[in-house]
Amino acid sequence: MTNTAIIESANAGNELKLNRKPNVSRLKEPTFQRPVRDGRQHLYGGFSDLGVSLEWQEFDASHAFEWSRYFRPDSLELCLNLAGHGSIRGAESTVNFEPLTAGFYLPGKQALQAWRDANQQHRYMTVEFSARFLRERLAVCDGALDPSVEGFVRGDPPHVRFGEIHRLTAGQEQRMAHLLQPPVLQGARPLWYQGKVLEIMAEFFFERRGEDELFCDRQQRLARERVERVVALLRQHLVEPLSLEEIGREAGCSPFHLSRTFSAETGTTIPQYLRRLRMERAAELLQSGKCNVTEAALEVGYSSLSHFSQSFCQEMGCCPGLYPLKKGPEGAASDKTKRIRMREQSTAKESQPGRSAGS
């Protein structure tokens, strides 16, 4: 069902800007080379001494960027991917990081193919863990560790392993914003970062399945899976969005329950999330130079240029005509922070049954 008119609530809010402060990493590693603009920021730790390292990466790629050269063969790395598409290919499988997803991988000593897509702005956070660091902190756990994490901690022979890719929740997005600008005094930041690293481990390194899975864990997993299914459907039908009834049938629950579940997991409604996906796709088209403003609007399902421009400005922080000229880490971080602040300040209005996801 075609529906290009989206009824969305716009709350301009006050934009919280992330002031990027120069940070010099203690790790002696190669810096980004062309075709990317260097946007690397070391946030906490050091792999060699502490066994954990937290970094923020932000750059524009003019063509496909080789990602694997930054992987450590003796590490477990978690990627929290805010923007840009990345892929890692092993001998037997491939994992894809879409915007607003997260997952971990073990590079092992085998050669991996990993790349970041061209003509995109990439913003992601990586946390590198050594086996020693994880062993010291996970030894007291009750056996609910993800099998790949457990094998790494146990000291199994290093080989490529991939964890499950999860969609970032609204709380995890907010945590990433805080990690970029900690809300504590400078002297307290090492202790604060330690706590945040432990929270990240607790969220991503544990898994119960089958008979060992607790009821509450199963409900959370099913909710995540439903949300991932909805997001996949929204991506497939950007131009002609499905109705809430159609999405509910695909996800296996009622439209009302689906709306509540989606809002609880993502911090936004289905129509608002659809707008975000549309504007991110339009931004990619504008950034690449493949489309002008009118063509980009039609490509993502907008017949009204004024409506498209208004939605784009609210979501991306500038009008679509100026977006290709708006480059650099500071502008990108500001855009992301504005979206988080707008979601925090506004009360999510749930979609009503009988209307399309884009209405």
C-alpha positions in Angstrom: 0.0 0.0 0.0 1.5 3.3 -1.1 1.7 5.9 1.6 4.2 8.7 1.2 2.7 11.1 3.6 4.1 10.6 7.1 2.5 12.2 10.1 5.3 12.8 12.4 5.7 14.9 15.5 8.5 17.4 15.3 10.2 18.6 18.4 13.1 20.9 17.6 14.5 20.7 21.1 17.9 22.1 22.1 20.7 20.5 20.3 23.4 19.0 22.5 26.7 19.2 20.7 29.6 16.9 21.4 32.7 19.0 21.7 35.4 16.8 20.2 38.6 17.2 22.3 41.9 16.1 20.9 42.9 12.7 22.3 46.1 10.9 21.6 46.0 7.1 21.8 48.7 5.4 23.8 48.7 2.6 21.3 51.2 2.9 18.6 49.1 1.9 15.6 49.0 3.1 12.0 46.7 6.1 11.4 44.0 6.2 8.8 45.3 6.8 5.3 43.3 8.0 2.2 40.6 7.4 1.2 39.3 8.3 4.7 39.5 11.4 6.7 41.1 10.6 10.1 38.6 10.7 12.9 40.1 8.3 15.4 39.7 9.0 19.1 41.1 6.9 21.9 38.7 7.0 24.8 39.9 4.5 27.5 42.4 1.8 28.3 45.2 0.1 26.5 45.3 -3.3 25.1 48.9 -4.1 26.0 48.7 -3.0 29.7 45.0 -3.1 30.8 43.8 -5.7 28.3 41.0 -3.5 27.1 40.9 -0.6 24.7 37.9 1.6 23.8 38.0 3.8 20.6 35.7 5.9 18.6 36.1 5.9 14.8 34.6 8.5 12.5 35.4 9.2 8.8 34.2 9.6 5.3 35.2 6.9 2.8 35.4 7.9 -0.8 35.8 4.2 -1.8 35.8 0.9 0.0 38.0 1.0 3.0 40.0 -2.0 4.3 38.9 -2.5 7.8 40.7 -5.7 8.7 44.1 -4.1 9.1 43.1 -2.8 12.5 42.1 -6.2 13.9 44.3 -7.9 16.5 44.6 -11.7 16.1 44.7 -12.3 19.9 41.7 -10.2 20.7 37.9 -10.3 20.9 36.5 -7.1 19.5 33.0 -5.6 19.9 31.8 -3.1 17.3 29.0 -0.7 18.2 28.0 0.6 14.7 26.1 3.9 14.6 26.4 4.8 10.9 27.8 3.3 7.7 27.8 -0.3 6.4 30.7 -2.7 7.3 31.2 -6.4 6.5 33.6 -9.1 7.8 34.1 -12.3 5.8 35.6 -15.4 7.1 36.3 -18.8 5.5 32.7 -20.0 6.2 30.5 -17.1 6.9 30.0 -13.3 6.6 28.6 -10.8 9.1 27.2 -7.4 8.1 27.1 -4.4 10.3 24.2 -2.1 9.3 23.6 1.3 10.9 22.5 1.0 14.6 23.7 -2.6 15.1 26.4 -4.2 17.3 28.2 -7.5 17.6 31.5 -9.1 18.4 34.0 -11.1 16.4 37.3 -13.0 17.0 39.7 -12.4 14.2 42.0 -15.3 15.2 45.1 -15.8 13.1 43.4 -16.5 9.8 43.2 -13.8 7.2 39.9 -12.0 7.3 38.4 -9.8 4.6 36.8 -6.8 6.2 35.7 -3.5 4.6 33.7 -0.4 5.0 31.4 0.6 2.1 32.3 3.5 -0.1 30.6 7.0 -0.2 29.4 6.7 3.3 30.1 8.4 6.6 31.2 5.8 9.1 30.7 6.2 12.9 31.3 3.4 15.2 32.9 2.4 18.5 35.2 -0.6 19.1 36.1 -2.3 22.3 39.0 -4.7 22.2 39.4 -7.3 24.9 42.3 -9.6 25.7 41.6 -13.1 27.0 43.4 -12.3 30.3 41.1 -9.3 30.9 37.9 -11.3 30.3 39.1 -14.3 32.2 39.7 -12.2 35.3 36.2 -10.7 35.2 34.1 -13.6 33.9 35.5 -16.4 36.0 32.7 -16.0 38.6 29.9 -16.3 36.0 27.5 -19.3 36.1 28.1 -20.7 32.6 25.7 -18.5 30.7 28.5 -17.1 28.5 28.1 -17.0 24.8 30.0 -20.1 23.5 32.4 -18.1 21.4 33.3 -15.9 24.4 33.6 -18.9 26.7 36.0 -20.6 24.2 38.1 -17.5 23.9 38.3 -17.1 27.7 39.1 -20.8 28.1 42.1 -20.4 25.7 40.8 -22.5 22.8 43.0 -22.4 19.6 42.4 -19.0 18.0 40.2 -19.1 14.9 37.6 -16.9 13.4 34.3 -16.7 15.2 31.4 -14.3 15.0 28.8 -13.4 17.6 25.2 -12.6 16.9 24.5 -9.2 15.4 22.0 -7.2 17.6 20.1 -4.0 17.0 21.2 -1.2 19.3 18.6 -0.2 21.8 17.8 3.5 22.7 19.7 3.0 26.0 22.8 1.7 24.2 22.7 4.6 21.8 22.5 7.0 24.7 25.4 5.2 26.5 27.6 5.7 23.4 26.9 9.4 23.5 27.9 9.5 27.2 31.1 7.5 26.3 32.1 10.2 23.9 31.5 12.9 26.6 31.5 11.4 30.1 29.2 13.1 32.6 31.8 13.0 35.4 34.9 14.9 36.4 38.2 14.2 34.7 39.7 12.4 37.7 36.8 10.1 38.0 36.7 9.0 34.3 39.0 5.9 34.6 36.6 4.5 37.2 33.6 5.5 35.3 34.8 3.9 32.1 35.6 0.7 33.9 32.0 0.5 35.0 30.7 1.2 31.4 33.0 -1.5 30.0 31.5 -4.1 32.5 28.0 -3.0 31.5 28.8 -3.6 27.8 30.2 -7.1 28.7 27.1 -8.0 30.6 24.9 -6.9 27.7 26.7 -8.6 24.8 28.6 -11.6 26.1 25.9 -13.7 27.7 23.5 -16.1 26.1 21.1 -18.8 27.2 19.3 -21.0 24.7 17.1 -24.1 24.8 16.2 -25.6 28.2 18.7 -23.3 30.0 17.0 -20.1 28.8 15.1 -18.3 31.5 11.6 -17.1 30.7 12.5 -13.4 31.0 15.5 -13.9 28.7 13.4 -15.6 26.2 10.9 -12.8 26.1 13.7 -10.2 25.7 15.2 -12.3 22.8 11.8 -12.6 21.1 11.3 -8.9 21.4 14.7 -8.2 19.8 14.0 -10.6 17.0 10.6 -9.0 16.3 12.2 -5.6 16.2 14.9 -6.8 13.8 12.2 -8.3 11.6 10.3 -5.0 11.5 13.4 -3.0 10.7 14.2 -5.5 7.8 10.6 -5.0 6.5 10.9 -1.2 6.7 14.2 -1.3 4.7 12.6 -3.5 2.1 9.6 -1.2 1.7 11.0 2.4 2.0 9.0 3.7 -0.9 5.8 1.8 -0.3 5.6 1.0 3.4 3.4 -1.8 4.7 0.5 -1.2 7.0 0.9 -2.0 10.7 -1.5 -5.0 10.2 0.8 -6.4 7.5 3.9 -5.8 9.6 2.2 -7.4 12.6 1.3 -10.5 10.5 4.9 -10.8 9.4 6.2 -10.4 12.9 3.7 -12.7 14.4 1.8 -10.4 16.9 -0.9 -7.8 17.0 -0.2 -4.2 15.7 -0.8 -2.8 19.2 1.6 -5.2 20.9 4.1 -4.7 18.1 4.0 -0.9 18.5 4.6 -1.2 22.3 7.4 -3.7 21.8 9.1 -1.6 19.1 9.0 1.6 21.1 10.3 -0.1 24.2 13.3 -1.6 22.3 14.2 1.3 20.1 13.0 4.4 22.0 11.0 5.5 19.0 7.8 4.6 17.1 7.7 2.6 13.8 6.8 5.7 11.7 9.6 7.7 13.3 12.0 4.9 12.7 10.9 4.6 9.1 11.5 8.3 8.6 15.0 7.9 10.0 15.7 5.0 7.6 14.4 7.1 4.7 16.5 10.1 5.5 19.6 8.1 6.1 19.1 6.5 2.6 18.5 9.9 1.1 21.6 11.3 2.8 23.7 8.4 1.2 22.3 9.2 -2.2 23.0 12.9 -1.8 26.5 12.3 -0.4 27.4 10.0 -3.3 26.3 12.5 -5.9 24.1 9.9 -7.6 20.9 12.0 -7.1 19.8 15.6 -6.7 17.4 16.6 -4.0 14.2 15.8 -6.1 15.5 12.4 -7.2 16.6 11.5 -3.6 13.1 12.4 -2.4 11.4 10.2 -4.9 13.9 7.3 -4.2 12.8 7.2 -0.6 9.1 7.6 -1.2 8.4 11.3 -1.0 6.2 13.0 -3.6 6.2 16.4 -1.8 9.6 18.1 -2.0 8.7 20.5 0.8 7.7 17.7 3.1 10.9 15.8 2.3 13.0 18.9 3.0 11.3 19.5 6.3 11.7 15.8 7.4 15.4 15.8 6.2 16.2 18.9 8.2 14.6 17.6 11.3 16.4 14.3 11.1 19.8 15.2 9.7 20.3 18.7 11.0 20.4 20.7 7.7 18.5 21.1 4.5 19.1 18.4 1.8 20.6 20.8 -0.6 23.5 21.6 1.8 24.1 18.1 3.1 26.8 17.1 0.5 28.8 20.1 1.7 28.3 19.3 5.4 31.3 17.1 6.2 33.6 16.5 9.1 33.4 14.7 12.4 31.9 17.6 14.4 28.9 18.0 12.2 28.3 14.2 12.2 28.5 13.9 15.9 26.2 16.8 16.3 23.6 15.2 14.0 23.6 12.0 16.0 23.4 13.8 19.3 20.5 15.9 18.1 18.5 12.8 17.2 19.1 11.2 20.7 18.1 14.5 22.4 15.0 14.8 20.4 13.9 11.3 21.3 14.6 11.9 25.0 12.6 15.2 25.0 9.6 13.9 23.1 7.0 11.4 24.2 6.7 8.7 21.6 3.2 8.5 20.1 2.3 5.0 19.2 0.9 4.1 15.8 -2.8 3.2 15.7 -4.0 -0.1 14.1 -5.4 0.3 10.6 -2.8 2.8 9.5 0.4 2.2 7.5 3.8 2.3 9.1 4.4 5.4 7.2 1.3 7.3 8.2 
